[in-house]
Amino acid sequence: MKAFLLDRYGKNRALRSAEVPTPTLRDDEVLVQVHAAGVNLLDAKIRSGEFKLILPYPLPLVLGHDVAGVVTQVGSRVQGFKPGDEVYARPDDFRIGSFAEYVAVKEASLALKPKALSMEEAASLPLVGLTAWQALIERAKLKKGQKVFIQAGSGGVGTFAIQLAKQVGANVATTTSSANIELVKRLGADVVIDYRNEDFERVLQGYDVVLHSQDTAALHKSLRVLKPGGTLISISGPPDPVFAKGLGAPWFVRLVVRLLSAGVRRKAARLGVNYAFLFMRASGQQLREITRLVDAGAIRPVVDRVFPFESTNEALAYVETGRAKGKVVIKVR
């Protein structure tokens, strides 16, 4: 099959187009013929080597964390899917690889594709949808009437998280550029801050939850917009000891992680707020909840651009510019 391979870690390093064997199917896995693959900043960060310590992938590696496609084969223990099913997923860590014609996905991480969506639209949802779900619903337990600050509202996670928070009944604040103010308002944002002209810390106060995805300066300011007992969930770091323990990381990695997050955890404790790092995980069950919302018309995908498969490197470069509104997708078939 055709695939795009990472041969060596390095920032802006091009992926190599190559013919590789079709993935070997395990008993609990489904082989998916890839029709479309979402492109995420996580792919670029893995390519640059930022996650070598916690995700030590052997090279060469096929990148790609989002897939929509058709089941062609099932493992001997798979009961919920059959050849011909249209599905979507975020493949598990160490089984990623949707920048290819086929990818093997655990049955537990797979869900039927929302009926109303194209393959490209469906491929845009798994990683950002699961990130928002695990941050707001699972970890923060966001409730009706609470106030949530979602950074970068016009990005992939932001466009989904705003819609999800509004479904819960929360009051949503977000940041974006002036060009995207109308977009985030249409998605449901109640308070919109043009980050180029306003300081969100001067506008926001007393928030229950912050979904943080930006730099360290924004992280420290975000802690101060929370009310006492509020929770900041970061998807951009630094990782915390709870994350390292859950990963089953060796002692030296746990020590490094503890040191990396010591400063922000101390500051959060002084302010009487909570800090947590989230590295989202695959979940077919949560994807089925997302499918229900999409099929009901409660959440809609936001896709900026669709690139042809042969332009995978260009798609990755475009994601790295940070200018995409919503998601970038590769059309494989």
N, C-alpha and C positions, 0 to 999 in steps of 0.2 A: 504494500500500500504506500501511497505518497504521504509524507509527513514533513514537518519542519522541526529540525533538531538543534538543540543547544549543545555545542561541542565543548565550549570552555566558558566559564563565568567571565563576565566583563560588561561594563556599562556601554550601552549602544552597540553591543556585539550583534551582528546579523545572525539570524537563525539560518541553518542550511537546509535547503530542500533536498530530500533524499527518498529512495525506496527502502522501506524497512518491513520486517515481518509483521503481519497482523497480530495484535495482542493475543497471548495464550489465555484462554478462558478458564477461570477457576470455578469450582462447583457452585458458588453462591453469586456468580456474576452473569451479566447479560452483555452480549456483544452488540454495540450500537453502531450502525452506519451513520456517520456524522453528516448531517445536512447543513448545520450552521454551528459556529462556535463563538461564544462571547470572548472579548478581549478585555483583560483587567490589568490595573496597575500592578497587581500581585505578580502577574507574569513577568513584567519588566523588573520587579524587585528580585524575583528569584533568578532571572537572567543575570543581573548585576552581582549576585552573590550575597545580597543583604540577609538572606535567611539560611545561609550555609550552616550556621551553628545549630539551629533548631530543626531545620529540614535538610539533612545531609543527603541530597539526591545523588545517585551515581550518574555519571555522564557517559555517553551522550543522553540527552533527555528531550522528550517531546513535551512541550509546554501546552497549556490550555486547561482552564478550570470551569468552563461552561460548555454544555453540549445540548443540542436538540437534534433528534434524528429518528431512525427506524430500527427496531430490534431485528437482528438477523439470526441470532443464535442465543440459546439460554443454557446455563449450567445445569448439572444434574439435580441440584437441590432447589432450583428456582421454580416457584409456583405461581407468582403473581403476574408474570409477563410471558408473552409468546411472540414468535416471529410475526412481523407486520405491525406491531404496536408502535404508535408515535409517542415518543417519550422525551423527557428532558431531565437534566441532572447537573449537579456539581460533583464531579468525580472525587473520590477520597484522596487525601494526601498520600503520596507515594504510588498512586494509581492514576494521576492526572495524565493528560495527553490528548486533548480534543483538537489540537492543531494537526489533524490527521484525518484520513478517510474512515478509520474505525477506532473506537475506544471501548475498553472493557469497563463496566461500571457495576458495583455491588448492587444487588437487588434492593437492599435496604436504603440505598441512596438515590433510587430512581423513582420517577413518578410519570404518570401519563401526561402528555402535553396538554395545556389548556386548548380546548376545541376551537375557540375563536381566533387563536393566534397563528401567524405564519411561523415557520421554523426559525426565521431570523429573529422575530419578536420573542419567541419562547427561549431562544438561546441567550437573550439579553438578561434573563431574569434570575437564574439560580443563585449565583454567588451574591449578587447585591440583595436579592430577596431574602436569602437565608441570613445574611449579615444583619439586615434591618430587623428581621424577626427575632434572631437570637439576642440582639442588643436591647430592643425595646420591649418585646413581649416576654422572652424567657428570662433575661437577666434583670432588666429594670422594672419589669412588671408594671409597665405604663398603664395608667387608669384614666377613665373619663374625667375631664376637668383639670387634669394635671398640665403643667407647662413643660414643654420639651424644646430644647435648642438643638437643631440639626444643622451642623456646619456644611458648607458647600452644597446648597440645596439643588443646584442644577447638575450635579455630578451623578454618576451611576447609582451609588448608595443613596445619595440625597433625594433624588427624584422618587425612589421607591419608599424611603423611610418617611417622607412627608405624607404620602398617601396612606401608608400603614398607620401612622400616628393619628391621622384624621379619622380613620375607621374606628379607632379605639375611642375617639371623642376628646382627644387632647388638644390643647392650644399650642400651635407650632410657630416657632421663630426660626429663621434661617438666614444665612449669608449668601450673597451671590453678586455678580457684576450687574451693572445697570442694564446691560443687554438682555439679561435673563430674568429680570424682575417679573414680567408678565407670565413667564413660564411657571415659576414657582408659585405665583398666586393662583394660577389655574389648577395647580396640583393640590392647593389647599392651604398654603402657608398664610398664617394670620399676621405675622410680623416679619417684614423683609428688610434686611440691612444691606446696603451697598457697601461691600467691604473696602472699596477703594476710597470712599468718601466719609465713612462713618466707622467709629470704634464700637464694636458690639458690646464691650464691657460697660460703656456709658449708657447704653440703651436698655440692656437686659438686667434684671435682678429677680431674685426669689424663684429661680427655676428648680423644678423637681429632678429633671434629667437632662444631661448633655450627651449627645452622640458626637464624639470628637474624631476628626479625620485629618487635621491639619498639622502645623508645626508645633515646636515646643513653646514658643511665645503664646500662641493661641491656646495651648493646653493650660498654661498657668493662669491666663485671663479667664478661661472657661470655668476653672475651679471657683473663681470669685463670683460668678453669676449664679451659682447654686445656692439654694437656701440650706440652712443647717439640716443634715440628714439626707441631703440630695445625693445623686449618684452621677458620676461621669464615667462613661464607657468609651474607651479609646480603641479605635481600630488601626491607628497609626503608631502606637507605641507610647512609652516604652512597655515591653512585656513585664508582667508582675510574677511573684513567686507562685501564686495559685495556678497561673497558666503553665509555668515550667513543671510544676508537680503533676498537673493533669496530662502533660505531654510525656511524662515518664522520662524526663531528661536526666542525663548523668549529673553527678554532684557538682562538677565544675561549671556546667551550663547553668544549673540552678543558682550557683553563687554569682555568676556574671549577671544573670537576670535580676537577682536581688539587688545588686549594686546599681544596675542601670535605672531601676525604678525607685531607688531609695529616696531621692530628692522629692519627687512628685508625691510619693506616699506620705512622707513627713508633712509636706505642705497641706495635703488633703486632711490629714489628721488634725493639724492646727486649726483648720477652718471648720472642722466638724462635718466634713463631707466624705463620700466614698469614692475611691478610684479603682477601676477594674480595666484590664486589657482583654480584648476579645479577638481571637483568631478563629473565624467561623469554621464550622465543620459541616460535612455533608449530611443531609437528612431527607430521605424520601417522604417521611411522615409530615415534616414541616412544608415540604414542597406541595404536598396534597392540600394543605391548608391554604397555601398561596394560590394554587389552581382554583380552589373554590372562590376566593375573592376576585380573581381575574375573570372567571367565567360569569360571575355575578355582575361584572362591570364596575366593581368597587375600586380596582387598581388597574391601571393601564401601563404597558411598557413605554419607555421613552428611548427611542433609538436615534442616535445622531447620524451615523454613517454605516453602510454595509460595504465591505471590501471583498473583492474576489479572493479565493484561496491563495492564488499565486502572489497576492499582495500582502501576505501575512506580516512581513517585516514593516511595511508602510503603515499597516493598521496599528501595530505595536508602537511605532514612533508617534503616531497621531494621539494615541492614548497618553503617552508621556508628556505631550504638550500641556495637558490639563485643560484644554479648551473644549472638550467634547460636552455636548448637552445630553445627558443621559449616557447610553451605552454605545460602544463600537462593536460591530459584529463582523465575522468572516463567513461568507457564503461558500460552503465546501461543495455542495451538490445543488 
